[in-house]
């Protein structure tokens, strides 16, 4: 109970830390956008603040970049429509209502086809229906400047203020996934495994694999073009753990189809060994997540961990012998990579699998 309470407190602390980090980043972004908007004397600085909130509230760097891009593109489209509408008003003397509906239709169709572009509709409405104090054609450019200030300030804050740390996220998710795989194998290595329970755990494993892929993409944004050199373990982990998940599902299928029925007592021994080894790897990932990449953990003890993986004996059926052999081989590669922080030739082929699509069926 004490261990569970400690883990719960730890998870709550990490969650609260992430929340406060996001609050601080938002405040810094708001203050920065407001100061810059004041310095350039924008007529409507509030739009810079609104944009900074929309962009900075994204949880990932990749989402921040995507949202900022959508804001800029949508604003340019809406501002272009607004400039065209103002030109119709000024030079063709069309009524504002007619001009508004003429320009709104194509922009609304675009927003319906691509919902992320709905900011174009808002920009058109602000430019045309809420006139400012300056020249008519100054309003669209003022709005563009406001959006650009909000986006640029949010980008700067995202990169330099309390960055989430993709490496830490990938390693922690890897530890959680390893423990889920341990649970899956604990269920699978029985004479009569519960197929529904195995499928439920596998659903969680596939979701975690997707989180790992997202984390690697985030890490590539933080270290463009250099992740394989600076942090190879983060780049390899999704591919390595995807293999472990496939091995575990292979074993579960074999067990469900009766391949474990003739194994007897070795089932318990195999379950205990795998639970212990997977737990050691997960603990190692948790420890690595708490340290800087510049201060890796010592790589001693790897041979002791590898020695705990027994070779499948003759008491296993041929299918289960093959399945466990695959699992032990892939576990060996994972162990060597985790203890060497990815700086080993074993598992290098998993680099090409880092962004592969997670299978949707078991």
Helices and strands as residue ranges (DSSP letters): H 2-39, H 46-56, H 61-87, I 88-92, H 96-113, G 115-118, H 119-129, H 138-160, H 166-188, H 195-222, H 227-230, H 232-256, H 266-289, H 302-306, H 318-339, G 348-353
